[in-house]
Every structure is written in structure tokens, then in C-alpha cells.
């Protein structure tokens, strides 16, 4: 066996460790999403009333900053610890939704919907191969950065060179987010490896990245192009 395959077998064969329950403030989370929606509507009014390309560009810049800050500082943290799973109940639309778990692609689409992005069909996005979901969310195919199998240190260098932001990562059998900022690359995903829940981990400590190393990864940015921001 390859080293990643052997590690996967050993880890998946072990029971997931028990984690203390965390208190999730559902009402507080809904208020944060409502505030984000109010910000979106206010920005939309400003954008519609802009009289020049420079004014529209300024509104786009503020909108981009607003949505990315909401994702990294409010939405992703709220999803931490949400149980991972497959099957009919794996479609949670909110963090820690009663009676629900979340699959990796449903986690990605759930976060985007919570952030206010309108998807034509969540199910179609979540059930498609990750590369197709990435292409649909990326206006410029050149921004679909591909990284063939390479040592972790080299991968970290290449990813940091992309610049700060939120990216979707497509792996061999998995998908999630990369958050790049302050000289760090974090992998935020609904993990199929223990503890089998939504986690935020350093790139070098992520087993799903290591397991996908032979096949490499595809990494497009979110909200860097005007189309999604508009």
C-alpha cells in the first residue's frame, strides 16, 4: 500500500474520539446572518446607484471584504464540530442542525448559502464532482489553480503565493475550504477522518491533504472575481 492509503485504513478503522459537546447559539447565528443580509442589501442599493466604474469598484471592494470576513470570522467558526456523515441526513443547512449531519460538499454549499450566495440548485452543486462545482464558481478558468502531487512544504509555498483569501479545495474524494491569511494555510472541512466533524486544521496536519497528495488538488479563489461579488 501507499503510505496515505495505509494511514487512511488505520484511521478509518479506529472509532472516532469523543469530544465534549459545545453550546451553539442558534438564535445568535441567525441574527448574524440577518445582519449580513442587511449589509448585502445596503451594498446592493449603493451599487445600483453608482454613477461611475470607480464607484462600482469601490462598492465591490467593500462587498468582497464584508462577505469574506463573515465567512472566516462568523460562519466557519459556527460550523466547527458539526458531525460529518453521508446519506439522506447529510444535508445540514445550518451548523449543528438537529437530526442532521453534513457531507463535505454539502458543508461547502451550506457555508456559501449562509453567506448569501444564491445557488441555482444546492443538490446539483453538492452532488457534482468538485472540479465542476469549482468551475461554476470561478469566472476565469485560469484561476482554477492546479497543484499536482508534491511535498507538503512545496505545496504550502505555492498556496501562500496565491495570496490571502478563501479558496475551495478539490481533492481526490473530498472538498472543503482553504483559508489563507497571516502567512498560514488552514484547511476547513467536514472531515471523513477522525474526529469526523467540521474541523479547522493546519495544512501540514491535514490527513485529507496527505491522502490526496498523489493525485494533487485544484484550488480556485472565492469572490476575487467581480461576477460573484455582483
N, C-alpha and C positions, 0 to 999 in steps of 0.2 A: 504493500500500500504506500501511497504517498504520505508524507508527514501530515498535511492538512486533513486527508481522509481518515487517517488513524486517529488524529485528535478529535475529529468530528464524531467518530464511532464511540470513543471513550467518554466524551462529554454527554452525548445524547443518551448513552446507556445509563447515566447516573441520574438519580432523582434530583429535581430542582431544589436548591436550598430554600429553607423557609425564611421569609422576610417579614419583619414587623409591618403591620398594617399602617398605612399613612392616612391621615384625615384629608379628604378632598372637599374643598368648599365649592360645591356645585353652583350655588347661587352667586358667589363671588366671581366664579369663572364666567357665568352668563353675563354678569354686569360688565366684565372686561371686554367681552365680545360685543356687547351693545355699545360701549364707548368707542370701540374700534370702528363699528359701523357708522356711528355718528361722525367720526373723523373722516371716514371714506366719503360720506355724503357731502360734507363740507368741502372737501378737496374736489369732489366732482363738480360742485357748483362753481368753485374758483376756476377749474379747468375749462368748463363750458364758457365762462365769461372772459377768459383770457383773450387779449386782443393781438398778441404777437407770439411768435415762436419762442422768444426768450421767456415770456411769462408762462407759457405752457411747459417749457423745460424746467422752470423753477418749481412749478406745481408737481411735475413728475418726480423731481428730486425729493421733494418733501414726502410725497406719497410712498416712494420707494423706501425712504428711511423709516416711515411710520409702520409699514407692513412688515419689514424685516425685523424691526425692534419688537413688534408684537409677537412675531413667531419665536424669536430667540429668547425673549425675556418673560413672556407670559404664556404662550400656547404650548411650546415644547416642555417647559418645566411642569405644567399641569398634567401632561400625559405620562410623566415618569411613574413607573410602577404598574401601569395598566397591563393586565395579563395578555400575553401573546397566545394565539390559538388559530386553528383552522376550522373550516366548516361553516354551517349556516349562522352560527352565533359570532363569527369573527369580524363583524362589520360595524363595530362601535363607532358612533359619530361624535361622541364626547368622551373625554377622559373618564375612566372608572365607571362607565355606564353600567348600571345594574343588569345582570344577566348576559353581559356581552364580554367577549374578548376581542382582540384586534390582530389581524394578519398584517404582514409587513406593508403590502401595497395599500391596504385599507387604512393603515396608520398614516401613510404619506398623503393620501387623498383626504382623510379626515382632518389633518392639520391644515391643508390648503383650504378646505371648505370653512373651517373655523376662522381662518384668516380673511375670509370674504371673497375668495376666488370662486367664480361660478364655473362649474364643470358641466359639459353637455350631458354626461352620464357618469356618475361615480363608479358604478359597476363596470362599465366598459373600460375606464381608466385603470381600475384596480385589478381587473382580470386580464389585461393585456400584458404582453412581455414588457419588462421595464423599459427597454430601449424605445418602444413605441410610445409609452407614456412620456418619456423624456423628450422625444422629438416633438410631440404635440405641445409641450410646454416651453419649447425653445424655438424662437422665430428663426434664428440663424443656425443652420446645421453645423457651421464651423465652431459654434460654441459647445457642441457635444464633444467635449474633450475625452479622448480615449487613452487609457493607460494599460498597455499590455503587461503581462506578468513581470514584476521587477521587485527587487529587495525593498523592504518596508522603508528604510531610510531614504532611498531614492524616490519612492512614491510620495513620501512626506514632502520632500523638496519640490517635486513637481506640483503637488497640490497647493502648497503655500505660494507658489509663483502665480497661481490663478488670482490671488487677491482675496481680501476679506469678503465674506458673503455667505449666503445659504445656497447649497447645491443639492441636487438629487443624485444619489449614487446608485448605479445599476450594477449588481454583481451577478455571479453565476446563477444563483437561485434565490436572490434576495434583493431588496431595495430599502432605502432609507434616506436620511439626510446627512450631509456633511456641513458642519458649521465651522467656518474658517475665520478666526479673528485673534488678535493679540499674539500672533505667531504660533497659534495652535490649530490643530485639525481635530475636531471632535466628531465622532460617529454617533448619531442619534437615530435609533431604530427600534422596531418591535422585534426583539431578538428571539430566534428559534433555538438558541443555545441557552443554557442556564445563565441567569435566573428565569428565562422565558417570560420576559416582560419588556416594556419600553425602557430603554436604558440610554444613558449618555456616557460614552467612554472615549478615551484617548485612542487615536488611530493605531498606535503601536500595541495597544492592549486588546484590540478588537479581533475576536476569533473569526467573525464573518468575513472580515477583510483578509485574514490569513488563509481561510478556506478557499477564497476566490482568487488568490494570488496567481495560480497557474493560468486562469482564464483572463485575468485582468479586470478592468472596470471601465464604466463610462460615467462621466461627471459633467452634466450641464448646470449652469447657474440658474437661479430663480430671480425674477424681477430685475434683471440687469438690462433687458431689452424693453423698449417703450410699449410693445404690444400688451404684455401682461399688466403693466402699470396702468395703461389707459383703461 
